[in-house]
Amino acid sequence: MLTQQLALAVACVVIAMSSSAQDDEIKQVVIKESEAYWKKDAATWKSVWLQDSSISRCYVSTYAYYYTAGWDSVMARQLRGFARDSGPDPAEIKRDSFFVRKDGNIAIVDFVQTLKFPKYQPPFDQYATREHRVMVKSNGQWKIANQITTETSAYRRFTSEETLNNAGYWFLYGDKVEEAIQIFELNAKFFPNSSNVWDSLAEAYAKAGKKDLAIQYYEKSVQMNPQNEGGKKALEDLRKK
């Protein structure tokens, strides 16, 4: 009887260890995707996805929503995003509250992610998201089949400066550069003492190919906020052109 109980206890420990190892493996895939996304490493980002027509990706915020289905569409949309700004986004990423549920070759993952961007000044320098993944084990490897990102920090009350800045980026990321410039210029008139509004305006002018104006406003932003490392890097790249 004692031998049977001991064998059962050992079996439970082995199962628990195996489950924990699988949880860690799943988490590493999720982290790998997130880090590749912010580094704009397309090859690594693609490698963690289940590349078939059943996958989907969704982003939810107070100012934006999109849903994309099928690997070809998901990949094409993300590669366009990488191409808009090929340089990595320097970000300090914190992930916690991981919860993994498994059922055979399917796993559901939920976690909280907080990002802080040294490039920007508060309150634009950070945001939080609630992340959801559906994972599928294919050929012995865990792959992402579904991704839902909800920007939870977007539900707080925005200042007028933030609202205008977000609207400007919505146009900028939609390749409506002139409209974005008009909004960023308006924001700069309303909030001339904000380093971030000049940084945003400089970014839009750089995308429009107006190098001199981009340099002028990046210099202004960096002068107001010497900690704006992203602005310094942008200035360095522009001066090399």
C-alpha positions as CSV (number, residue, x, y, z in Angstrom):
1,M,0.0,0.0,0.0
2,L,2.8,2.4,0.9
3,T,4.6,1.5,-2.3
4,Q,1.4,2.4,-4.3
5,Q,1.0,5.7,-2.5
6,L,4.7,6.6,-3.1
7,A,4.4,5.7,-6.8
8,L,1.2,7.9,-7.1
9,A,3.0,10.8,-5.4
10,V,6.0,10.5,-7.7
11,A,3.6,10.4,-10.7
12,C,1.9,13.5,-9.6
13,V,5.2,15.3,-9.2
14,V,6.3,14.3,-12.6
15,I,3.0,15.4,-14.2
16,A,3.3,18.8,-12.4
17,M,6.9,19.3,-13.5
18,S,5.9,18.4,-17.1
19,S,3.0,20.9,-17.0
20,S,5.2,23.6,-15.5
21,A,7.8,23.0,-18.2
22,Q,5.1,23.3,-20.9
23,D,3.8,26.5,-19.3
24,D,7.3,28.0,-19.4
25,E,7.7,26.9,-23.1
26,I,4.4,28.6,-23.9
27,K,5.4,31.8,-22.1
28,Q,8.7,32.0,-23.9
29,V,6.9,31.8,-27.3
30,V,4.6,34.7,-26.2
31,I,7.5,36.8,-25.0
32,K,9.5,36.0,-28.2
33,E,6.6,37.3,-30.3
34,S,6.3,40.5,-28.3
35,E,10.0,41.3,-28.3
36,A,10.3,40.6,-32.0
37,Y,7.3,43.0,-32.6
38,W,8.9,45.9,-30.8
39,K,12.3,45.2,-32.4
40,K,10.6,45.0,-35.8
41,D,12.3,41.6,-36.4
42,A,10.0,40.3,-39.1
43,A,11.7,36.9,-39.5
44,T,11.5,36.1,-35.7
45,W,7.9,37.5,-35.4
46,K,6.7,35.3,-38.3
47,S,8.3,32.2,-36.8
48,V,6.1,32.0,-33.8
49,W,2.8,32.1,-35.7
50,L,0.6,29.2,-36.9
51,Q,0.8,30.2,-40.5
52,D,-2.6,29.1,-41.9
53,S,-6.0,30.6,-42.8
54,S,-7.5,29.9,-39.4
55,I,-5.5,32.4,-37.4
56,S,-6.7,35.9,-36.4
57,R,-5.4,39.1,-34.7
58,C,-7.4,41.9,-33.0
59,Y,-6.5,45.2,-31.4
60,V,-8.9,47.2,-29.3
61,S,-8.5,50.7,-27.9
62,T,-10.7,53.7,-27.4
63,Y,-9.4,55.3,-30.5
64,A,-8.7,52.3,-32.8
65,Y,-10.0,48.8,-33.6
66,Y,-8.9,46.3,-36.1
67,Y,-9.5,42.6,-36.8
68,T,-7.5,40.6,-39.3
69,A,-8.1,37.0,-40.2
70,G,-5.9,34.5,-42.1
71,W,-2.1,34.4,-42.1
72,D,-1.6,36.1,-45.4
73,S,-3.6,39.1,-44.2
74,V,-2.2,39.2,-40.7
75,M,1.4,39.0,-42.1
76,A,0.8,41.6,-44.8
77,R,-0.7,44.1,-42.3
78,Q,2.2,43.7,-39.9
79,L,4.9,43.9,-42.5
80,R,3.4,47.2,-43.7
81,G,3.6,48.4,-40.1
82,F,7.3,47.4,-39.9
83,A,8.0,49.1,-43.2
84,R,6.5,52.4,-42.0
85,D,9.2,52.7,-39.4
86,S,11.9,50.2,-39.8
87,G,13.9,51.1,-36.7
88,P,13.2,49.3,-33.4
89,D,11.1,50.9,-30.8
90,P,13.2,51.1,-27.6
91,A,10.8,50.0,-24.9
92,E,11.0,48.7,-21.4
93,I,8.5,45.8,-21.2
94,K,7.0,44.3,-18.1
95,R,4.7,41.3,-18.2
96,D,2.9,39.8,-15.2
97,S,-0.2,38.0,-14.1
98,F,0.4,35.1,-16.6
99,F,-2.4,32.6,-16.6
100,V,-2.0,29.5,-18.8
101,R,-4.7,26.9,-19.4
102,K,-4.0,23.8,-21.5
103,D,-6.3,21.2,-23.1
104,G,-4.3,18.8,-25.2
105,N,-2.6,20.6,-28.0
106,I,-4.5,23.9,-27.3
107,A,-3.4,26.5,-24.7
108,I,-5.1,29.8,-23.6
109,V,-2.8,32.5,-22.3
110,D,-3.7,35.7,-20.6
111,F,-1.3,38.3,-19.1
112,V,-0.9,42.0,-18.5
113,Q,1.8,44.0,-20.3
114,T,3.1,47.4,-19.5
115,L,5.4,49.3,-21.9
116,K,7.5,52.3,-21.1
117,F,9.2,54.3,-23.9
118,P,12.2,56.5,-23.0
119,K,11.6,58.4,-26.3
120,Y,8.6,60.2,-24.9
121,Q,7.8,62.3,-21.9
122,P,5.0,61.6,-19.5
123,P,2.2,60.8,-19.9
124,F,2.9,59.6,-23.4
125,D,5.8,57.4,-22.3
126,Q,3.9,54.4,-21.2
127,Y,0.7,52.3,-21.7
128,A,-0.7,49.1,-20.5
129,T,-2.5,46.3,-22.3
130,R,-4.4,43.1,-21.5
131,E,-3.1,40.3,-23.7
132,H,-4.9,37.1,-24.8
133,R,-3.4,34.3,-26.9
134,V,-4.7,31.0,-28.2
135,M,-1.8,28.7,-28.8
136,V,-1.7,25.5,-30.9
137,K,1.0,22.8,-30.6
138,S,2.0,22.0,-34.2
139,N,4.8,19.6,-35.0
140,G,5.9,19.6,-31.4
141,Q,6.1,23.4,-31.2
142,W,3.7,25.9,-29.6
143,K,2.5,28.5,-32.1
144,I,0.2,31.5,-31.9
145,A,-3.2,31.0,-33.5
146,N,-5.1,34.0,-32.1
147,Q,-4.1,37.3,-30.5
148,I,-6.2,39.9,-28.9
149,T,-4.7,43.1,-27.4
150,T,-6.8,45.5,-25.4
151,E,-5.1,48.8,-24.5
152,T,-6.4,49.2,-21.0
153,S,-4.6,52.5,-20.3
154,A,-6.6,54.0,-23.2
155,Y,-9.7,53.9,-21.0
156,R,-8.4,56.5,-18.6
157,R,-9.4,60.2,-19.1
158,F,-7.1,61.8,-21.7
159,T,-5.9,65.4,-21.7
160,S,-6.5,67.5,-24.7
161,E,-2.8,67.2,-25.6
162,E,-3.0,63.4,-25.6
163,T,-6.2,63.4,-27.6
164,L,-4.8,65.5,-30.3
165,N,-1.5,63.5,-30.3
166,N,-3.4,60.2,-30.6
167,A,-5.5,61.6,-33.5
168,G,-2.3,62.8,-35.3
169,Y,-0.7,59.3,-35.0
170,W,-3.9,57.7,-36.2
171,F,-3.6,59.7,-39.5
172,L,0.2,59.2,-39.6
173,Y,-0.1,55.4,-39.3
174,G,-2.8,55.5,-41.9
175,D,-0.3,57.2,-44.3
176,K,-2.3,60.4,-44.3
177,V,0.9,62.4,-43.5
178,E,-0.4,65.9,-44.4
179,E,-3.4,65.5,-42.2
180,A,-1.2,64.3,-39.3
181,I,1.1,67.3,-39.7
182,Q,-1.9,69.7,-39.5
183,I,-3.0,68.1,-36.2
184,F,0.5,68.0,-34.7
185,E,1.0,71.7,-35.7
186,L,-2.2,72.5,-33.9
187,N,-1.1,70.6,-30.9
188,A,2.2,72.4,-30.8
189,K,0.4,75.8,-30.9
190,F,-1.8,74.7,-28.0
191,F,1.0,73.1,-25.9
192,P,4.3,74.7,-27.0
193,N,6.0,73.8,-23.7
194,S,5.6,70.0,-24.3
195,S,8.6,68.3,-25.7
196,N,6.5,65.4,-27.0
197,V,4.3,67.5,-29.4
198,W,7.5,68.8,-31.1
199,D,8.8,65.3,-31.3
200,S,5.6,64.1,-32.9
201,L,5.6,67.0,-35.4
202,A,9.2,66.2,-36.3
203,E,8.4,62.6,-36.9
204,A,5.6,63.5,-39.3
205,Y,7.8,66.0,-41.2
206,A,10.5,63.3,-41.4
207,K,8.0,60.9,-42.9
208,A,6.9,63.6,-45.4
209,G,10.5,63.9,-46.5
210,K,10.9,67.4,-45.1
211,K,14.3,66.9,-43.6
212,D,15.1,70.5,-42.5
213,L,11.8,70.9,-40.6
214,A,12.2,67.5,-39.0
215,I,15.7,68.3,-37.7
216,Q,14.5,71.7,-36.5
217,Y,11.7,70.2,-34.4
218,Y,13.6,67.2,-33.2
219,E,16.3,69.7,-31.9
220,K,13.6,71.7,-30.2
221,S,12.2,68.6,-28.6
222,V,15.6,67.3,-27.4
223,Q,16.5,70.8,-26.0
224,M,13.3,70.7,-24.0
225,N,13.8,67.1,-22.9
226,P,17.4,66.0,-22.9
227,Q,16.2,62.5,-21.9
228,N,14.5,62.1,-25.3
229,E,16.8,59.3,-26.6
230,G,14.5,58.5,-29.5
231,G,14.7,62.1,-30.6
232,K,18.5,62.1,-30.4
233,K,18.6,58.9,-32.5
234,A,16.2,60.3,-35.1
235,L,18.4,63.5,-35.4
236,E,21.5,61.4,-35.8
237,D,19.9,59.4,-38.6
238,L,18.5,62.4,-40.4
239,R,21.9,64.2,-40.3
240,K,23.5,61.2,-42.0
241,K,21.1,61.4,-45.0
